[in-house]
Amino acid sequence: MDTYAVTSESIRVIFLYYEKLGYAPAPLLLEGGISTNTLETDRHPISMATFSGFLATACRLSGDPQLGLHIGQISNLDAMGIIGQLYRYSRNMIEGTQRITRYLPLMHTVFAYDLEETADLVKVILTPNYRTAEAAFATRQLIELAMAFTRNGIQDGTQSGINPQAAHFTWPLTAAEADHYATVFHCPVSGNQSCNELVYDKAAVNIPHVFYDSTLLKALEASANAGLQFSPWSSNDLQKALLIMNAEEKERSRIARNLHDGICGTLAAVKMHLTAVQAQHPFRESANFQTALSLLDEVSNEVRKTAHSLMPEVLQNYGLDEALKRYCQNLAPCCRSEITYYRFGEPIRFEQGFELATYRIAQELMHNAIRHAQAKHVLVQLNLDDDMVLTIEDDGIGFKREQLSPGSGLDNLQQHVNSLGGAICWESNTGDGTAVTITFPGTHLHYKI
């Protein structure tokens, strides 16, 4: 079955700017495989195959192999409808990008749209969601359109002439193409890079948006949220769950980086200065001074723990198996339960949102076993042979399911697992411990490509 990738809103934008570039829209409407009824229906779902054919026809009829790039070059925030307005009226680039990330499915799911900050740079990164040969052409056209549009949108929001320092693409570019793209982005451009990104100086994130309006944003977001509920992918619980969880995890990662790199660094500097003061003044042996240093260490440790819990780097870098193993190892010294972890089958990477969701579910079940079940032993097993099966057993006090009230944490867990295409089973009786088995059929798993 073909995958819905875009909505009619995306097609309307392309038609509008196709005509603004001077090309006749009638032949494209006739040959592009998109009916008038589709164009006139809000949020009409369009498959990747149809979208790819439409863009290929548009490039052929126009004679422009970089049509997406040139549409993006002349577009502005108004072209993106409500998403463009959400960006324009946001406080700054960070808030605007977060809103694009959340509401982009109103138009398409062809790529993920993210912002990454380093010490001196900020990067707008576009990551393809579809890796098939069929999707490659349409993905490139839409990413080039979006990157050119992003440059214009950042200038529009800030009402400034700010340009990126560099533009990178994952596909190869000839020398002539790189030179031409440089005239569009007003910066050096290179191909064969690790990701598709626009690189800006860090100062760009702090430039306020001239049209920031919190009241208007509330109204726009209410409308956008209603649109998400009726989007083509709203009936696909797994797709929607992964989109939401990916967005939430990216926000957690951003906060964690700020905690770790910002606050932890500042606290370390404060400790260094206080230590220097301690060596130079007679109150260095004061009990109050020593207490202050100890409290500073405690705060630093708590902030560091919070940062690591928000951003499980081991999960991002090494996958679910390694993340669960290390989590069990790190948790064991902090509790009275003996925690054992086993993995069966070859380790494999899954789609990031799915790995994250499964990791969070395992965390909650382990915490239940340790805190509520008062277990002495907890056994965690991950079986990756065919289906993915996660089992967590404990020798705690157990429970009877009928004694639980509706809407309990177990009901929420079941809904969470079901939304990911899995099934959850509890085996427990009072005094006999608990065994929880979660099964995700192999046919439903989203593997990382």
C-alpha positions in Angstrom: 0.0 0.0 0.0 1.3 3.4 -0.9 2.2 5.9 1.8 0.4 9.3 2.2 3.2 11.9 2.2 1.7 15.3 1.4 -1.6 17.1 1.6 -3.3 19.3 -1.0 -1.9 22.4 0.7 1.6 21.5 -0.5 0.4 21.0 -4.1 -1.4 24.4 -4.0 1.8 26.2 -3.0 3.7 24.6 -5.8 1.0 25.4 -8.3 0.9 29.1 -7.2 4.7 29.7 -7.5 5.0 27.5 -10.6 2.7 30.1 -12.2 4.6 33.0 -10.6 7.8 31.7 -12.3 6.0 32.2 -15.6 5.0 28.7 -16.4 1.5 27.8 -17.6 -0.4 25.9 -14.9 -3.0 24.3 -17.2 -0.7 21.7 -18.8 0.6 20.7 -15.3 -3.0 20.3 -14.1 -3.7 18.2 -17.1 -0.6 15.9 -17.0 0.4 16.1 -13.3 -1.9 13.5 -12.0 -3.6 15.9 -9.5 -7.4 16.5 -10.0 -9.1 19.8 -9.5 -11.2 18.2 -6.8 -8.0 17.2 -4.9 -6.7 20.8 -5.1 -9.9 22.2 -3.8 -10.2 19.8 -0.8 -8.4 20.9 2.3 -5.9 18.4 3.7 -6.6 15.9 0.9 -4.0 13.1 1.3 -1.6 12.5 -1.6 0.7 9.5 -1.9 4.5 9.7 -2.4 4.2 8.1 -5.8 1.6 10.6 -7.0 3.6 13.5 -5.5 6.8 12.3 -7.2 5.1 12.0 -10.5 3.6 15.4 -10.1 7.0 17.0 -9.4 8.7 15.1 -12.2 6.0 16.4 -14.6 6.4 19.9 -13.4 10.2 19.8 -13.9 9.7 18.3 -17.4 7.1 20.8 -18.5 9.1 23.8 -17.2 12.4 22.5 -18.4 13.8 23.4 -14.9 15.5 20.5 -13.0 15.9 22.7 -10.0 12.3 23.8 -9.9 11.9 23.3 -6.2 14.9 25.5 -5.4 13.6 28.3 -7.6 10.1 28.1 -6.1 11.6 28.4 -2.7 13.8 31.3 -3.9 10.7 33.5 -4.7 8.4 32.3 -1.9 7.7 33.9 1.5 6.0 33.1 4.8 2.6 33.8 3.3 3.2 30.8 0.9 3.1 28.4 3.8 -0.3 29.5 5.1 -0.9 29.0 8.8 2.6 27.5 9.3 4.2 30.5 7.8 2.1 32.8 10.0 3.0 30.8 13.1 6.7 31.3 12.3 6.2 35.0 11.6 4.4 35.8 14.9 6.7 33.7 17.1 9.1 35.4 19.4 12.3 34.3 17.6 13.9 31.7 15.4 13.9 29.0 18.1 10.2 29.3 18.9 9.3 29.6 15.2 11.2 26.5 14.3 9.6 24.6 17.1 6.2 25.5 15.7 7.2 24.5 12.2 8.4 21.1 13.6 5.1 20.5 15.3 2.7 21.7 12.6 4.6 20.7 9.4 2.4 17.5 9.1 -0.4 19.9 8.1 1.4 20.0 4.8 3.6 16.9 4.5 5.7 14.3 6.3 8.4 14.1 3.6 11.1 15.4 6.0 11.6 16.4 9.6 12.5 20.0 10.3 14.7 20.7 13.3 17.0 23.3 14.8 20.3 22.4 16.5 22.5 24.7 18.5 26.2 24.5 19.2 28.5 26.9 21.1 28.7 29.4 18.2 26.4 28.1 15.5 22.7 27.3 14.9 21.7 24.8 12.3 18.3 24.3 10.6 18.3 20.6 9.6 16.0 18.8 7.2 16.1 15.0 7.5 14.2 12.8 5.0 11.6 10.5 6.4 11.4 8.3 3.2 14.5 6.5 2.0 13.1 4.7 -1.1 14.4 5.3 -4.6 10.9 6.4 -5.6 10.9 9.1 -3.0 14.4 10.5 -3.7 13.5 12.9 -6.5 10.5 14.4 -4.7 12.4 14.6 -1.4 15.3 16.5 -3.0 12.9 19.0 -4.8 11.0 19.6 -1.6 14.0 20.0 0.7 15.7 22.4 -1.7 12.4 24.4 -1.8 12.1 24.4 2.0 15.8 25.5 2.5 15.4 28.4 0.1 12.1 29.3 1.7 13.7 29.0 5.2 16.4 31.6 4.3 13.6 34.0 3.1 11.5 33.2 6.2 14.3 34.0 8.6 14.8 37.4 6.9 11.1 38.0 6.9 10.6 37.2 10.6 13.6 39.4 11.7 13.1 42.0 9.0 16.9 41.8 8.5 19.3 40.9 5.7 20.8 38.0 7.7 22.2 35.1 5.5 23.4 31.7 6.4 27.1 31.0 6.7 26.8 27.8 4.7 24.3 25.5 3.0 24.9 21.7 2.9 23.2 19.0 1.0 23.5 15.2 1.2 23.4 14.7 -2.6 26.3 15.6 -4.9 26.4 18.9 -6.7 28.4 19.8 -9.7 30.7 22.9 -9.5 28.2 24.8 -11.7 25.3 23.7 -9.4 27.2 24.7 -6.3 27.9 28.2 -7.8 24.3 28.6 -8.8 23.0 27.5 -5.4 25.3 30.0 -3.8 23.5 32.8 -5.6 20.2 31.6 -4.1 21.5 31.1 -0.5 24.1 34.0 -0.5 26.7 31.7 1.1 29.0 28.8 0.2 27.1 25.7 -0.8 28.4 22.1 -0.9 27.1 18.6 -1.6 27.8 15.1 -0.4 27.5 16.3 3.2 26.2 14.3 6.2 22.9 16.3 6.4 20.8 18.9 4.7 21.2 22.1 6.7 21.5 25.9 6.8 24.2 27.0 9.1 23.8 30.4 10.9 25.9 32.3 13.4 24.5 31.7 16.9 23.5 35.4 17.2 20.7 34.7 14.8 18.6 32.9 17.4 18.5 36.0 19.5 17.2 38.4 16.9 13.6 39.1 17.9 10.8 38.7 15.3 9.5 42.1 14.5 5.8 40.9 14.3 5.8 38.8 17.5 2.2 38.6 18.8 1.3 36.2 21.6 -2.5 36.8 21.3 -2.5 36.0 17.6 -0.3 33.0 18.2 -2.9 31.4 20.5 -5.6 31.8 17.9 -3.3 30.4 15.1 -2.2 27.4 17.3 -5.8 26.6 18.2 -6.6 26.4 14.4 -3.5 24.4 13.7 -4.2 21.9 16.4 -7.7 21.4 15.1 -6.2 20.8 11.7 -3.8 18.1 13.0 -6.8 16.2 14.4 -8.3 16.0 10.9 -5.1 15.5 9.0 -4.7 12.4 6.7 -2.4 10.8 9.3 -4.7 11.4 12.2 -6.2 7.9 11.8 -2.8 6.3 11.9 -2.1 6.2 15.6 1.4 4.9 15.2 2.4 7.6 12.8 0.9 10.3 15.0 2.4 8.9 18.1 5.9 8.8 16.6 5.6 12.4 15.2 4.6 13.7 18.6 7.2 11.8 20.6 10.0 12.8 18.2 9.0 16.4 18.6 8.9 16.0 22.4 12.2 14.3 22.5 13.9 17.0 20.4 12.6 19.6 22.9 13.9 17.5 25.8 17.3 17.3 24.0 17.4 21.0 23.5 16.6 21.7 27.2 19.1 19.0 28.3 21.9 20.6 26.2 21.1 24.0 27.8 21.2 22.5 31.3 24.4 20.6 30.7 26.4 23.1 28.6 25.0 26.3 30.2 24.0 25.9 33.8 26.4 23.1 34.7 29.3 25.1 33.1 28.3 28.2 35.1 28.1 26.2 38.4 31.5 24.7 37.7 32.9 28.2 37.2 31.3 29.4 40.5 32.9 26.5 42.3 36.3 27.4 40.9 36.0 31.0 42.0 34.8 30.0 45.5 37.7 27.6 45.9 40.1 30.3 44.9 38.5 32.7 47.4 38.7 30.0 50.1 42.5 29.7 49.7 43.0 33.4 50.1 40.8 34.3 53.1 40.7 33.4 56.8 37.1 32.1 56.7 38.2 29.2 54.5 37.7 26.8 57.4 34.2 28.1 58.2 31.6 25.5 58.5 29.1 27.7 56.7 31.5 28.1 53.8 32.1 24.3 53.6 28.3 23.8 53.7 27.9 26.2 50.8 30.5 24.3 48.7 28.7 21.0 49.5 25.3 22.4 48.5 26.9 23.7 45.2 28.2 20.2 44.5 24.7 18.8 45.2 23.0 21.3 42.8 25.5 20.5 40.1 24.9 16.8 40.4 21.2 17.2 40.4 21.3 19.4 37.3 23.6 16.9 35.5 21.3 14.0 36.4 18.3 15.9 35.1 20.1 16.7 31.8 21.0 13.0 31.3 17.5 11.8 32.1 16.0 14.3 29.6 18.4 13.3 26.8 19.4 9.6 26.8 22.4 10.0 24.5 23.2 6.3 24.7 19.7 5.6 23.1 20.4 8.1 20.3 23.9 6.8 19.6 23.7 3.0 20.3 20.0 2.0 20.3 17.5 0.4 22.6 19.5 -2.7 23.7 22.5 -0.7 24.9 20.3 2.0 26.5 18.4 -0.6 28.5 21.5 -2.4 29.5 23.2 0.7 30.8 20.0 2.0 32.4 19.8 -1.3 34.4 23.5 -1.0 35.4 23.1 2.6 36.5 19.8 2.0 38.4 21.0 -1.0 40.4 23.3 0.8 42.8 20.6 3.4 43.6 18.0 0.9 44.8 17.5 -2.1 47.0 16.5 -4.4 44.1 18.9 -6.6 42.2 18.4 -5.8 38.5 19.4 -8.2 35.7 19.3 -7.5 32.0 19.4 -10.0 29.1 19.1 -9.5 25.3 18.3 -12.3 22.9 18.9 -12.1 19.1 21.1 -9.7 17.2 21.0 -6.0 18.2 19.2 -3.9 15.7 18.2 -0.2 15.4 14.6 0.9 15.2 13.1 4.3 14.2 14.1 6.8 16.8 10.6 7.6 18.0 9.8 3.9 18.5 13.0 3.3 20.4 12.3 6.3 22.6 8.7 5.2 23.3 9.8 1.6 24.2 12.6 2.9 26.4 10.2 5.2 28.4 7.8 2.3 28.8 10.5 0.0 30.2 11.6 2.8 32.6 8.1 3.1 33.9 7.7 -0.6 34.4 11.1 -0.9 36.2 10.2 2.0 38.5 6.8 0.3 39.3 8.6 -2.9 40.2 11.1 -1.1 42.5 9.0 1.5 44.1 5.5 0.0 44.3 6.1 -3.8 44.1 8.9 -3.7 46.6 10.7 -6.3 44.6 14.1 -7.8 45.6 14.8 -9.0 42.1 13.9 -7.5 38.7 14.6 -9.3 35.5 14.5 -7.3 32.2 14.7 -9.3 28.9 14.6 -8.0 25.3 14.1 -10.6 22.6 14.8 -9.4 19.0 14.6 -12.7 17.2 11.5 -12.1 15.0 8.9 -10.0 16.9 10.3 -7.6 19.5 9.4 -8.9 23.0 10.1 -6.9 26.1 9.6 -8.8 29.4 10.0 -7.3 32.9 9.5 -9.7 35.8 9.7 -9.1 39.6 9.3 -11.0 42.8 7.4 -8.2 44.5 4.0 -8.0 46.3 2.0 -8.4 43.0 -1.6 -7.2 42.5 -5.0 -8.2 41.2 -6.1 -6.4 38.1 -9.7 -6.1 39.2 -8.6 -4.2 42.3 -7.2 -1.3 40.1 -9.4 1.7 39.4 -10.2 2.7 35.8 -7.7 5.2 34.3 -4.8 3.7 36.4 -1.2 3.9 35.2 -1.6 0.3 33.8 -4.5 1.5 31.6 -2.4 4.4 30.3 0.5 2.0 29.6 -1.8 -0.3 27.6 -3.1 2.6 25.5 0.5 3.7 24.9 1.6 0.3 23.8 -1.5 -0.2 21.6 -0.9 3.1 19.9 2.5 1.8 18.8 1.0 -1.3 17.3 1.9 -3.6 20.2 0.2 -5.7 22.8 0.8 -5.9 26.6 0.1 -8.7 29.0 0.2 -8.8 32.8 0.6 -11.9 34.9 0.2 -11.1 38.6 -1.4 -12.2 41.8 -1.1 -10.7 45.3 2.2 -12.0 46.9 3.4 -13.8 43.7 5.2 -11.0 41.9 4.4 -9.6 38.4 5.5 -10.4 34.9 4.8 -7.9 32.1 5.2 -8.9 28.5 5.1 -6.4 25.6 5.1 -7.7 22.1 5.6 -5.7 18.9 5.0 -7.9 15.8 7.9 -7.9 13.4 5.5 -6.7 10.6 4.7 -3.5 12.5 8.3 -2.6 13.5 9.8 0.5 12.1 13.5 -0.2 11.4 16.1 2.5 11.2 17.5 2.8 7.6 
